[in-house]
Amino acid sequence: MKTDRHSIFISVLAILLLAGCAGSTGTGSPVPNDTQFLLRTVSDTMDGDKPYHVYHAIYVEKDRSREPYRVLADFRYTPTENLSDALDSLKARGAVLKKTDTYGLPAEWVPLYRYKGQYYVYQPSEAGNLCRRILSDSLLVFWFMDEPMPYVLNKATKLNDSTFQVLSTDYLVKTPGFIRPEILNIYIIDKTRRIAVWEYKARSDTGYHYELVIPKSSIPLFDMIVNYSPQEKAGEFDFDSLSFPQLLRNRRLLR
C-alpha cells in the first residue's frame, strides 16, 4: 500500500509539473504561452535513497534577447577551456604562426540545422556539442567536447565570390579517423544570410566531412531549438539529415 501511495503521488506530481510548465522552461523563467514545445517530460530517478524528478524540454525559442541566444553567440575562452596548453604544444613542436589573408571570411561560426523543412540554430543539452568553429588569421579552431583544438593556417585561397579553400596543418592530433580539417573548402550557398557548407578532411583521408554553418552575426536570423535538461544531460535532438552533394549542386537551401 505504501508503494501504491508513493506511485500515485509521483504520477500526480508529474502531471502538475508538466501542466505548470506551459509558460516555463522548468526553472521559473517565463516563456510565451504560445511557445512550441517539441518534447516535455518529467521522469523519476533516485539520488541514493531519495527520489527526485528530472525535467526535460525541447522547444522553439523565438526571442533573440533570451539567454540561449547569448550562450550560443559567446565565443569567449574560459579558464578551463582555452588555447593556452595547445599553443604551448604547438610551439614545442616547432609550429610557426603567421598571418594569413582569409579574404574577409567571418571569424566565428556555428552549425545550422534543418527540422521539418525549416532551418534552426541549436542549443544542445551538452555544451560540448555546440560545435563552434573559429577562423582567425593564423589558426583554424574546432571546439570539441573537451577543449578547443587549433590547426595552423598555411594558406587561404579565394576561388570565386562564393568559394574558398583554407589549408592548415594538424600538429597535435595526428590520429587517423579523428577530425583533422587540413583541407577545408567553404561554399557560400546563401549570400544574404551567409549560410555556408564546410567540406573538410585530413590530407591523408579519402572522404570529406560536411557541415552546414553560419557566422555568429547571422544567429539572430534564425529561430532556435533549445534542448533544456537542467538536472541531467539528455540525448541530443534528431534533426533532418541533409544531402550535401545536392546542396552543393544546387548552391541553395533545400526545403
N, C-alpha and C positions, 0 to 999 in steps of 0.2 A: 504493500500500500504506500509505503514511503517513496518507493521508486516511481510509482504511478503519479503521485502528487508532484514529485520533482519534474517528471516529464511534462505534465500538464503546465506547470509553472514556466518551464523553459519554452514550450510552444507558444504560450500566451505572450511571454516577453518578446519572443522573436517577431510575432505579428505586430506588437506595439512598436517595436523598433523600426520595422520596415514602414509601417504606416506613418510614423513620426518623421521619417526621412524624406517625405515628399518635397520639402523645401530645404533640404540639408544634405551635405555630403557625409554626415555622420559625426561631425565634430562640433556641431552647433553653428558652423559657418553657413549663413543662409545662401541659397541659390534660388534663382527664379522658380516659381511654381510650375512653369511650363518646361523645365529642364527635361531634356530627352535622356532617360536612363536606358542603357543597353543591358544592364545587369544590376541587380541589388540582392544581396543575400546576407543573412545572419546565421552563422554556424556556431556550434558549441564545441568547446575543447576544454582541456584541463591544464592548469598550472599547478603541478604537484597534485594535491588533493582538492584544489579549489577550481570549480568550473568558471569559465568566463566565455564571453561571446565575441566572435570575430566578425566585424562588419566589412563588407567588400562591395564596392560600387564601381561601375564603369558608366560614364556619362559623357555627353557632349557639352563642352564649355564654349560659350559664345562671347563671354565678356572678356575683352582683351585686357582689362585692368586687374583681373584676378590673379592670385598667386601662381597658378600653374603656368601662365604665360611668362611671368617674371622668372620662374625657375628655369624654364626651357631656354630663355634668352641669356642666362647668366653663364658666361664662359670664364669667369674668374677661377684661377687656380686656388687651392686651399692648402693649409699646412700639411695635409696628408696626401693630397692629390696634386702634384705639380711636376715640373720637369727637372728639378734640381739634381736628383740622382742620375737621371738619364743623361743630362748634359755632361755631368762628370764622367760618365761611362763613355760617352762619345769622344770626349777629349782624350781619355786614356787610350782609346782605340785609334787615335790619330785623325779623327774626322775634322774637317775644316768647314766651318760655316761661312758662307759668302752670300752677299745679297744677290738675289735673282729677280729679274723683271717678270712679274706674273700678269702683266697686261691688264691691270685693273680688276682682276677677279676678286670677288669678296673673300675676306679672310676667315669668316666663321660660318659654318654650315650645319644644318640639322636635317634628319630624314623627313620625307613626306610620304604619306601612306594613302591607300585608297580603301574605302569601305562602301559597298553598295553603290559604286559609281561616283562617289564624292571623294574629294581629297582633304585629308586632315593632317595636322601636326599631332604629336602624341606625347603625353606624359606617362611613362611606364610605371609599373609597380616598383621595380628595382631601378634605382637611379643609374646604376651602371649600364643600363640598356638605353640611355639617352642617345648614344652613338654620335656624339658631337665630332666634328671634323674641323681642323684649323689649317689654313694655308697661309703661312707667313712668307716673308721674302727670303727665308733661309731654311725653313722646316715645313714638312707636312706632318701634322699630328693627328693620329687616330686615337680617340679617347675610348679605351676599352673598359671592361668591368672593373678592373683593379686600379688602373692608372692610365694616364695619357702616354702614348708611345710616339716618339719623334723619328722621322725619317729625313735624312739630309738632302735638301734640294740640290740637284745638279744643273737642271735646265728646264725652262718652260718655253713652249712654242705656241704661237697663235697661228692656227692653220687657216681659219677664216673667222668671220664675225661671231660664229656660234660654236666653234670647235677649238679646243686647246689640248695640248699634251704637256704633262708635268712628269719629269723624270727625277727619281730620288734613289738613294742608296740606303738599304737596311743594314745598319751596323750592329744592332742589338738582338734582334730575334733570330735570324739566320736558321730558321727551322722550317723545312718543307711542310706544307699543309696549313701553316698559320697565315693569317692575313699579312701580306707584305706588299703595299701598293707602290712598288718601284716604277711601274709604268701605269700612269693614270691618264685616261682620256676623259675630258669633260665636254659634254654635249649640252648646250643650252637649247632646250626644246620649247621654252615659253619665255620670250624676251621681256614681256610686260611684268611677269611675276618672278622672273629669273629662276625658273624651275630648270634643274639640270639632271642629266643622267651621268653618274660617275661609273666608269668602266675601268677596272684596275686588276693588276696581277703582279706577282714577282717575276723577275726576268727568267727564272727557271721554270715557271709554271706554263702550262699549255692552255688552260682555260681562264676566263675572266670572271670576276665578281662584279655585281651590279648593285647600285643604289640610286633611288630617286631622292634628290636633296634640294633644299632651298637655302639661300643665305639668311642669316639672322634677321636682316631688315625685312624679309618677306614673311616672317612668322605671323604678324598681325593680319595678313591677308587670308588666313585660313582658320576655320573653327578647329577646336582641339578635342580629341578623345582623351579623357583622363581615366587612368586605372588607379582608383583610390583604395588603398588597403592599409590603414594605419597600424593595425595590430600585428599583422603578419604579411610577408611578401606573398603575392598571388601570381598565378600564371599570367603571362602577357597576353594581350588581346590578339585575336587572329584577324588580320587584315586580308583583303583580297590579294591574290598573287598577281604579279604584273608580268606581261610579256615584253621584256626589254628589247629583244630583236625587233618586235613590232613597233615599239615606241621609237626606236632609232630609225626605222624605215620611214615612219610617218612624220617623225620630228614634231609630234604633238601628243597631248594627253589623250588617253583612251577613256571613253565613258562606258 
